[in-house]
Amino acid sequence: TEKTSSTTTTPKLASITTEPEQSRSAPVAPPAPAAVAKPGQASPKSPAKAVSEQGSRPTSPPKQYENMFGALPDSATLKKQASDLASKNTTELTPGRHVWYKHERYCWTAATVKSVGGDGSISVEVDHSDTTGGAASIHEVSQKQQESVILALDGTDKSGPNDLMELHDMNEGALLGCLRARFKRNKIYTWIGPTLISMNPYADLGLYSQSTIDTFCTDAMSPDLVESPEPHVYAVGAAAFRSLRSDRTNHSMIISGESGAGKSEATKQMLSFLVFTSSQSIGQNKTSSPAGLTDKILKSSYVLEAFGNAKTIRNDNSSRFGKLISLQFSAENGQIMGASMQHYLLEKSRVTQQLLSERNYHIFYQLCAGADPETKARLSLHPAEDFHILNQGGQTKVDGLEDASMFSDTKAAMAVIGFQLDEIEAMLSVLAAILHLGNVTFSERIVADGSVPEESQCANMESLKLSAKLMGIGLDDAALEKAFTSRDITAAGQITSTPLDPKAAQTALAAFIRITYDHVFTWIVHHFNRVTESKSSNAAPTISLLGECCCT
């Protein structure tokens, strides 16, 4: 599942956005209970003073607190309480009662108690209409397995409320059962208080049509709080935009979830909605945003996906980095004044090593498939299968991903963001150099007398020289090879050169490749920040989107 959340103390959807920063403060700890002295006795010492006098925190609560909190139960008492609870649960599990049954394959499913045995065992009939769609099945549950059955106080209604907070049952079975029922009806969004839960359907359900955008855009520009809105990613954006306009405060949204949950898509949809809503607000106020700013913001997603997303075992377009995007708005009319981006935790190790059935970052495959003949000749490009850092996963193509056409889209998006043609060509040269560096290997150096010195040698200098040429490194062959086959150590003003064996040289080369790609990625983000920086000298409220990375 994917969560889009934030917290505050205001009601419902307005509470999706965070509190204004000037009102934030550290949580106040509740006061410690006062210890009351009996008549004729001195006041008991406070816990803090007891700690200071003993030099360490007491291992058990002070005596005066036992009457207020009670002594901690021992293991025998805890076992008895658990047994009593199980016994009570058994007595309430009468035939005909609706329950949630923890199925070994389908997790919590709707079921009905069929019979109860004298030994405490029960028989449940599991409803498979929301799982396999087949006929119901009977399962026997012993008394020791009572934790696999939960009473359904709300029944096992197939509709499911828009907000899980409306459930009387706050247990795992009821929550997952409600989500499953909604998902079967293509209701992928569900509130849980101020948090939006999203389940990726891996299909286009028509949830982002223009009419839907118009509906939530109207809500965003309404001065009044919208009560109980339909759960949708646009509803979160509408609440943030409306509150920003009325309160003139900063707001933020966190988009998190495991790999394949739909974080990248949720971020793109949220950005699109905020940009559209801002343009509608601008139209009402007869003003305009800086030229091309909104296009730069929207196209940034395409570029970052090319350089920061890759195919993994679980997801064909998995984001391998985290980012925080902040949009700066005019509090007067809602126009976007600027944007900024921060990135973190780029998975650099993927550039040199991938698991089976996984790929490197999309941009490398796009370059090999989509570059024009002249560019391929200039960069000495070959099919992706010929490059070691692209073929380790055994899968250079992905169904549904057209690398050649996506390369054209990536270059077009970079042009919109403001990259000049010579900058794009220089960047492509560095990417090609990384590909050729990935084919470089090292071997033991054999001298004339047949001995093997500690220093290694490059086994394919042509690839190394080509990489240096593409990156504009002007070193002769000997110096270029030595850069990877030895390590210089400076001590007391003296430089000592230490030779590297083939394994250590290969490790040094891999580190160089990874840090080079990291610099390329950082350069792209810095360029985006430079061209989207707000030109206004006045502080503007922001809406920030934190998209968590997922390295699984």
Phi and psi in degrees as a GROMACS rama.xvg file:
@    title "Ramachandran Plot"
@    xaxis  label "Phi"
@    yaxis  label "Psi"
@TYPE xy
-121.969  141.495  GLU-2
-120.846  134.63  LYS-3
-119.647  109.704  THR-4
-145.214  161.169  SER-5
-167.514  169.896  SER-6
-134.87  154.611  THR-7
-169.098  -169.431  THR-8
-109.46  1.585  THR-9
-82.9046  164.131  THR-10
-70.3338  151.328  PRO-11
32.0881  -121.319  LYS-12
-67.2926  -30.2146  LEU-13
-61.3216  -21.6023  ALA-14
-82.5698  -1.36514  SER-15
-68.5264  -30.4694  ILE-16
-88.7781  159.148  THR-17
-79.3841  166.845  THR-18
-69.8375  154.578  GLU-19
-58.9267  143.83  PRO-20
-61.5208  -33.8665  GLU-21
-69.4553  -15.492  GLN-22
-98.6056  -3.11918  SER-23
-74.3496  143.215  ARG-24
-152.242  162.468  SER-25
-65.6666  142.952  ALA-26
-60.2549  138.756  PRO-27
-89.5363  124.458  VAL-28
-72.0484  140.937  ALA-29
-64.4852  145.463  PRO-30
-64.462  145.211  PRO-31
-67.8664  142.45  ALA-32
-59.1153  136.114  PRO-33
-75.549  135.727  ALA-34
-90.2772  120.999  ALA-35
-95.0386  127.731  VAL-36
-83.344  143.149  ALA-37
-69.8158  156.325  LYS-38
-57.0137  133.687  PRO-39
86.3158  -1.89315  GLY-40
-111.174  155.41  GLN-41
-72.5277  153.436  ALA-42
-62.7444  134.127  SER-43
-64.8105  154.3  PRO-44
-74.9224  147.177  LYS-45
-73.8417  155.534  SER-46
-56.9565  -39.7127  PRO-47
-60.1253  -43.1731  ALA-48
-68.4213  -34.7304  LYS-49
-63.0857  -37.3862  ALA-50
-65.6553  -45.0973  VAL-51
-65.979  -34.5815  SER-52
-75.6518  -35.8928  GLU-53
-85.4836  -17.9306  GLN-54
86.7474  -6.60228  GLY-55
-154.511  162.35  SER-56
-70.5742  136.078  ARG-57
-59.9029  145.085  PRO-58
-79.8414  -14.9832  THR-59
-138.018  155.855  SER-60
-60.6254  144.265  PRO-61
-55.8903  152.41  PRO-62
-56.504  -37.9239  LYS-63
-67.5998  -13.8436  GLN-64
-91.7451  -10.9019  TYR-65
-63.8269  -33.8395  GLU-66
-70.792  -26.0638  ASN-67
-86.7568  -40.7043  MET-68
-103.109  -22.3631  PHE-69
82.9049  152.801  GLY-70
-69.8139  146.871  ALA-71
-65.6008  133.226  LEU-72
-69.0712  145.738  PRO-73
-82.322  176.827  ASP-74
-63.281  -35.3803  SER-75
-64.5503  -39.8465  ALA-76
-65.8204  -41.4272  THR-77
-63.2131  -40.42  LEU-78
-64.0179  -39.1533  LYS-79
-66.7981  -40.8153  LYS-80
-62.2686  -40.6977  GLN-81
-65.3719  -39.8499  ALA-82
-65.1271  -41.1369  SER-83
-63.0022  -40.4627  ASP-84
-64.2849  -42.2544  LEU-85
-64.8523  -38.9178  ALA-86
-64.3371  -41.4021  SER-87
-64.0942  -40.8585  LYS-88
-62.1769  -38.9992  ASN-89
-65.3904  -39.7269  THR-90
-67.2728  -26.8888  THR-91
-86.8166  -13.7365  GLU-92
-85.4262  78.7102  LEU-93
-97.0909  157.755  THR-94
-55.4568  135.571  PRO-95
95.5413  -12.984  GLY-96
-72.7233  139.193  ARG-97
-79.8866  135.067  HIS-98
-138.493  167.996  VAL-99
-108.098  125.768  TRP-100
-111.241  130.782  TYR-101
-83.7858  95.4661  LYS-102
-75.3869  143.52  HIS-103
-65.1556  -22.1266  GLU-104
-112.423  -40.938  ARG-105
-101.716  14.4952  TYR-106
58.1881  -138.165  CYS-107
-79.8791  121.547  TRP-108
-127.98  156.586  THR-109
-69.7959  138.682  ALA-110
-150.632  169.584  ALA-111
-133.114  135.121  THR-112
-69.1076  125.533  VAL-113
-95.0333  -41.9841  LYS-114
-157.136  158.394  SER-115
-126.176  125.908  VAL-116
-84.7852  163.544  GLY-117
-67.2755  -24.7496  GLY-118
-87.0242  9.08963  ASP-119
91.9352  -5.74976  GLY-120
-75.2608  155.637  SER-121
-135.046  158.419  ILE-122
-118.575  128.597  SER-123
-121.57  144.524  VAL-124
-103.101  116.005  GLU-125
-90.2141  129.829  VAL-126
-87.2805  119.678  ASP-127
-103.03  16.4711  HIS-128
-64.7235  -27.6681  SER-129
-98.8521  0.790979  ASP-130
-115.235  -84.4761  THR-131
-88.9153  -18.3799  THR-132
79.9107  3.29697  GLY-133
-90.1001  -166.334  GLY-134
-72.761  158.186  ALA-135
-66.4998  155.61  ALA-136
-128.92  153.143  SER-137
-101.922  134.295  ILE-138
-130.56  136.796  HIS-139
-96.6602  134.681  GLU-140
-125.255  118.6  VAL-141
-76.5105  169.144  SER-142
-63.579  -30.5871  GLN-143
-73.5669  -13.708  LYS-144
-104.679  21.9769  GLN-145
-61.1188  -24.2116  GLN-146
-67.7439  -12.6537  GLU-147
-87.6209  3.52185  SER-148
-128.684  128.89  VAL-149
-125.956  132.745  ILE-150
-61.9304  138.37  LEU-151
-100.272  91.7216  ALA-152
-63.8806  -31.5249  LEU-153
-90.0422  6.63724  ASP-154
74.7798  -166.194  GLY-155
-121.925  53.8987  THR-156
-57.281  134.99  ASP-157
-84.6931  -7.88195  LYS-158
-80.9407  -52.2365  SER-159
78.5649  125.511  GLY-160
-72.1872  161.802  PRO-161
-67.9145  -25.1527  ASN-162
-125.565  122.266  ASP-163
-65.1189  -17.8283  LEU-164
-67.5647  -14.2656  MET-165
-81.0015  -8.47502  GLU-166
-73.9734  141.352  LEU-167
-80.0475  -31.43  HIS-168
-84.0362  114.802  ASP-169
-108.361  72.3809  MET-170
-138.462  169.161  ASN-171
-61.6161  -39.9441  GLU-172
-62.8619  -46.8136  GLY-173
-65.5954  -41.008  ALA-174
-64.8326  -49.7591  LEU-175
-69.8397  -33.3887  LEU-176
-64.3848  -40.506  GLY-177
-64.5393  -44.4528  CYS-178
-63.9411  -39.6485  LEU-179
-64.6539  -42.0295  ARG-180
-63.131  -40.8858  ALA-181
-68.9581  -39.7155  ARG-182
-63.3054  -37.6902  PHE-183
-64.4092  -23.7398  LYS-184
-100.333  19.8796  ARG-185
62.4804  24.5805  ASN-186
-95.6835  85.0949  LYS-187
-83.4487  -12.5304  ILE-188
-106.16  137.119  TYR-189
-146.944  134.83  THR-190
-78.7925  149.325  TRP-191
-136.979  85.5777  ILE-192
69.4797  -128.222  GLY-193
-86.0545  1.94519  PRO-194
-101.412  138.442  THR-195
-102.981  123.909  LEU-196
-98.3976  132.782  ILE-197
-126.019  134.922  SER-198
-116.35  124.343  MET-199
-72.804  116.618  ASN-200
-84.1866  -9.13524  PRO-201
52.429  39.4459  TYR-202
-160.186  155.82  ALA-203
-86.5165  110.588  ASP-204
-99.6153  7.31804  LEU-205
68.32  33.2948  GLY-206
-86.5088  -7.60323  LEU-207
-122.035  36.6292  TYR-208
-70.9354  164.921  SER-209
-63.3948  -35.4859  GLN-210
-65.2379  -36.3686  SER-211
-66.9795  -42.2286  THR-212
-61.1729  -43.2858  ILE-213
-61.2668  -39.3324  ASP-214
-62.7297  -49.6889  THR-215
-73.3631  -27.5905  PHE-216
-64.1305  -39.8257  CYS-217
-61.4029  -41.2335  THR-218
-62.876  -38.9128  ASP-219
-64.9316  -34.699  ALA-220
-93.2329  0.790592  MET-221
-77.5777  135.253  SER-222
-72.8103  -14.7163  PRO-223
-99.9352  147.518  ASP-224
-67.7719  132.448  LEU-225
-86.9  119.162  VAL-226
-81.8014  134.339  GLU-227
47.3505  59.3776  SER-228
-70.5794  158.802  PRO-229
-63.0099  132.135  GLU-230
-62.3119  126.645  PRO-231
-167.303  151.597  HIS-232
-62.7013  -30.2748  VAL-233
-68.8252  -29.0487  TYR-234
-64.7082  -35.2292  ALA-235
-65.0577  -45.9017  VAL-236
-64.8508  -38.1679  GLY-237
-63.2343  -42.9551  ALA-238
-63.9891  -41.4351  ALA-239
-64.5856  -44.479  ALA-240
-65.7375  -42.9364  PHE-241
-63.9604  -42.9708  ARG-242
-69.0968  -35.3159  SER-243
-62.6823  -41.7163  LEU-244
-67.8184  -40.0385  ARG-245
-82.5372  -38.1346  SER-246
-99.7648  -16.9957  ASP-247
56.3562  46.6036  ARG-248
-126.46  161.96  THR-249
-76.9423  148.157  ASN-250
-137.662  157.692  HIS-251
-146.148  155.138  SER-252
-134.166  137.558  MET-253
-108.64  125.222  ILE-254
-114.035  107.682  ILE-255
-132.446  163.417  SER-256
158.935  168.362  GLY-257
-77.7437  174.07  GLU-258
-60.4618  130.11  SER-259
89.9985  1.29277  GLY-260
-73.9302  -20.7686  ALA-261
107.392  27.0244  GLY-262
-64.8561  -44.1228  LYS-263
-62.8192  -42.7617  SER-264
-66.4943  -40.0884  GLU-265
-62.841  -40.3832  ALA-266
-64.453  -44.3263  THR-267
-62.8188  -42.847  LYS-268
-65.7605  -38.3756  GLN-269
-66.1344  -43.8812  MET-270
-62.0806  -43.8839  LEU-271
-60.4925  -42.6352  SER-272
-65.9782  -44.5952  PHE-273
-65.1949  -38.8271  LEU-274
-65.2144  -44.291  VAL-275
-64.1759  -45.5041  PHE-276
-62.3863  -39.1181  THR-277
-63.1312  -41.2087  SER-278
-65.4601  -36.7167  SER-279
-67.6436  -38.7238  GLN-280
-66.8957  -37.0726  SER-281
-63.9442  -41.4971  ILE-282
-59.4371  -36.0533  GLY-283
-70.2627  -28.016  GLN-284
-101.274  5.19067  ASN-285
58.235  39.2643  LYS-286
-128.366  179.774  THR-287
-145.902  153.532  SER-288
-78.6639  164.012  SER-289
-53.3862  144.665  PRO-290
-55.5588  126.467  ALA-291
72.654  3.16598  GLY-292
-63.7951  -46.9781  LEU-293
-64.9762  -36.1089  THR-294
-63.5858  -39.7289  ASP-295
-62.3817  -41.3092  LYS-296
-64.3917  -45.7081  ILE-297
-69.0912  -40.2412  LEU-298
-72.9405  -18.5432  LYS-299
-60.7689  -32.156  SER-300
-62.4933  -38.4505  SER-301
-66.5855  -41.1954  TYR-302
-68.0017  -44.8942  VAL-303
-65.9336  -33.5786  LEU-304
-65.8162  -39.4732  GLU-305
-64.3864  -39.993  ALA-306
-94.4407  -17.9859  PHE-307
-120.84  -0.39051  GLY-308
-113.989  152.687  ASN-309
-153.134  162.646  ALA-310
-79.6703  129.528  LYS-311
-118.696  -179.63  THR-312
-62.6974  -32.868  ILE-313
-99.2966  -15.2125  ARG-314
-153.362  129.009  ASN-315
-76.0642  -14.6215  ASP-316
-139.112  59.0486  ASN-317
-83.388  129.936  SER-318
-75.9348  124.42  SER-319
-107.797  30.4067  ARG-320
-157.37  164.355  PHE-321
-109.862  153.056  GLY-322
-147.963  150.639  LYS-323
-122.728  114.742  LEU-324
-108.804  125.839  ILE-325
-116.31  124.606  SER-326
-102.834  128.597  LEU-327
-99.4761  126.594  GLN-328
-116.247  152.928  PHE-329
-79.8816  124.816  SER-330
-68.6284  -23.0709  ALA-331
-74.9731  -46.292  GLU-332
-127.077  0.016851  ASN-333
80.907  7.48842  GLY-334
-75.724  148.671  GLN-335
-77.8218  123.464  ILE-336
-98.6504  -23.0077  MET-337
-179.378  176.161  GLY-338
-151.387  155.27  ALA-339
-144.864  157.433  SER-340
-140.108  140.709  MET-341
-125.76  141.634  GLN-342
-124.846  157.49  HIS-343
-155.317  158.711  TYR-344
54.8371  42.8152  LEU-345
-64.069  131.37  LEU-346
-77.2354  84.9471  GLU-347
-70.2061  -29.2636  LYS-348
-62.1844  -24.1567  SER-349
-64.9947  -25.295  ARG-350
-64.3533  -30.9441  VAL-351
-110.969  -11.0851  THR-352
-153.593  132.214  GLN-353
-132.216  153.547  GLN-354
-77.8415  168.223  LEU-355
-61.3398  135.907  LEU-356
72.6714  12.981  SER-357
-113.168  167.573  GLU-358
-126.267  165.726  ARG-359
-73.9506  -172.365  ASN-360
-66.1454  146.059  TYR-361
-53.4055  -36.4168  HIS-362
-60.0018  -33.5321  ILE-363
-65.9661  -43.7956  PHE-364
-70.2334  -35.0806  TYR-365
-62.329  -42.3093  GLN-366
-63.5656  -45.4452  LEU-367
-66.74  -33.3732  CYS-368
-91.0887  -31.7669  ALA-369
-107.754  -8.21873  GLY-370
-66.6838  144.628  ALA-371
-72.4442  162.086  ASP-372
-54.3745  -38.9981  PRO-373
-64.4379  -43.6984  GLU-374
-66.1506  -41.4453  THR-375
-60.8271  -39.4307  LYS-376
-68.4002  -41.7899  ALA-377
-65.5895  -35.6688  ARG-378
-98.1858  2.06058  LEU-379
54.0908  47.2942  SER-380
-83.7161  148.426  LEU-381
-130.867  175.768  HIS-382
-57.666  153.23  PRO-383
-58.0687  -29.8609  ALA-384
-62.8948  -20.1062  GLU-385
-85.8615  -5.65781  ASP-386
-107.653  128.641  PHE-387
-60.6321  -40.3369  HIS-388
-79.3735  0.913644  ILE-389
-111.96  -14.5897  LEU-390
-112.784  6.88079  ASN-391
-66.2821  -32.6769  GLN-392
-78.8712  -8.87324  GLY-393
75.9187  9.67869  GLY-394
-143.494  102.873  GLN-395
-97.0801  -9.65271  THR-396
-124.814  149.034  LYS-397
-127.891  130.761  VAL-398
-60.1898  129.975  ASP-399
92.6621  -10.675  GLY-400
-110.433  112.119  LEU-401
-94.2879  93.2379  GLU-402
-59.4847  -39.1179  ASP-403
-63.6302  -50.7725  ALA-404
-68.3579  -33.1394  SER-405
-67.9878  -29.077  MET-406
-65.1832  -40.8495  PHE-407
-63.0515  -40.2659  SER-408
-65.0111  -39.1018  ASP-409
-64.789  -44.5182  THR-410
-64.8893  -39.4662  LYS-411
-64.3626  -40.4735  ALA-412
-65.521  -38.307  ALA-413
-65.2533  -36.8672  MET-414
-64.6303  -39.9798  ALA-415
-64.0327  -40.5752  VAL-416
-65.6258  -24.4968  ILE-417
120.411  10.0389  GLY-418
-73.1723  132.35  PHE-419
-78.5951  158.996  GLN-420
-59.5641  -41.4592  LEU-421
-67.4045  -30.813  ASP-422
-68.4945  -41.3217  GLU-423
-64.5083  -42.7289  ILE-424
-64.5695  -39.1412  GLU-425
-64.992  -40.1284  ALA-426
-64.8096  -42.026  MET-427
-63.0196  -34.7097  LEU-428
-63.3446  -41.5204  SER-429
-66.3097  -41.0228  VAL-430
-62.4074  -41.9336  LEU-431
-64.854  -38.3916  ALA-432
-61.4534  -38.638  ALA-433
-62.7755  -40.6588  ILE-434
-61.6604  -44.4881  LEU-435
-70.3935  -35.0935  HIS-436
-63.1144  -32.5452  LEU-437
-64.8536  -19.0701  GLY-438
-90.8783  -3.42201  ASN-439
-78.4019  134.538  VAL-440
-129.724  164.041  THR-441
-125.906  150.32  PHE-442
-138.013  171.474  SER-443
-70.6065  141.931  GLU-444
-87.7992  123.395  ARG-445
-102.392  126.862  ILE-446
-96.6066  176.428  VAL-447
-61.2875  -36.4544  ALA-448
-81.2465  4.06111  ASP-449
88.8224  -3.68466  GLY-450
-78.6057  160.972  SER-451
-115.318  104.691  VAL-452
-71.3586  167.388  PRO-453
-67.8155  -32.5372  GLU-454
-73.7836  137.16  GLU-455
-92.2662  177.372  SER-456
-135.941  157.328  GLN-457
-77.9715  127.895  CYS-458
-81.5375  -20.1581  ALA-459
-141.173  83.6612  ASN-460
-63.2294  -28.5875  MET-461
-60.6571  -42.1614  GLU-462
-65.6748  -39.2479  SER-463
-66.5209  -42.9001  LEU-464
-66.8868  -37.5822  LYS-465
-64.605  -40.5639  LEU-466
-63.4461  -43.2316  SER-467
-63.094  -39.3517  ALA-468
-63.924  -42.9645  LYS-469
-66.4108  -29.585  LEU-470
-94.0561  1.42741  MET-471
73.4651  28.8019  GLY-472
-90.5307  115.534  ILE-473
-97.313  70.5289  GLY-474
-117.593  148.306  LEU-475
-73.2302  170.218  ASP-476
-59.1267  -43.3036  ASP-477
-64.6439  -45.6048  ALA-478
-66.7201  -36.9759  ALA-479
-64.8961  -44.2946  LEU-480
-67.0023  -39.8888  GLU-481
-64.6107  -27.8399  LYS-482
-60.2566  -26.3729  ALA-483
-109.737  -13.4475  PHE-484
-104.803  4.53288  THR-485
-147.762  161.567  SER-486
-128.765  129.909  ARG-487
-93.6547  130.955  ASP-488
-119.89  126.684  ILE-489
-103.38  123.876  THR-490
-144.785  127.271  ALA-491
54.6281  38.3317  ALA-492
79.3814  -1.28588  GLY-493
-106.419  139.19  GLN-494
-103.198  122.336  ILE-495
-114.679  128.849  THR-496
-96.8761  123.82  SER-497
-110.417  123.274  THR-498
-69.8917  152.518  PRO-499
-115.251  137.978  LEU-500
-75.4314  169.824  ASP-501
-54.4198  -40.8833  PRO-502
-65.6379  -43.908  LYS-503
-67.1985  -37.2586  ALA-504
-64.4779  -40.4743  ALA-505
-64.3152  -37.4221  GLN-506
-65.2557  -41.0843  THR-507
-64.7633  -39.8591  ALA-508
-64.3524  -43.6922  LEU-509
-61.2948  -39.7096  ALA-510
-63.7113  -39.7176  ALA-511
-64.2334  -41.9776  PHE-512
-61.9324  -46.0108  ILE-513
-64.971  -43.8681  ARG-514
-70.244  -31.1468  ILE-515
-64.743  -44.3489  THR-516
-65.815  -37.8717  TYR-517
-60.6743  -38.76  ASP-518
-66.0938  -38.3205  HIS-519
-61.9053  -45.7125  VAL-520
-63.4666  -43.9756  PHE-521
-63.9668  -37.4485  THR-522
-61.9374  -39.562  TRP-523
-63.7127  -44.9588  ILE-524
-64.0838  -42.3407  VAL-525
-62.9917  -38.7538  HIS-526
-63.3449  -43.8723  HIS-527
-58.5807  -44.7715  PHE-528
-64.3422  -33.1076  ASN-529
-70.2566  -39.5637  ARG-530
-86.4418  -14.382  VAL-531
-109.778  7.56921  THR-532
-63.3981  138.03  GLU-533
-67.2831  133.72  SER-534
-90.5185  -3.54464  LYS-535
-80.3814  138.991  SER-536
-83.0306  -13.1791  SER-537
-85.727  143.115  ASN-538
-67.0052  131.012  ALA-539
-117.064  140.845  ALA-540
-65.5284  151.69  PRO-541
-126.482  154.641  THR-542
-118.373  120.437  ILE-543
-111.537  141.513  SER-544
-118.841  116.942  LEU-545
-101.554  109.89  LEU-546
-99.7925  112.984  GLY-547
-74.2129  141.773  GLU-548
-81.182  161.725  CYS-549
-140.484  110.776  CYS-550
-101.703  47.3183  CYS-551
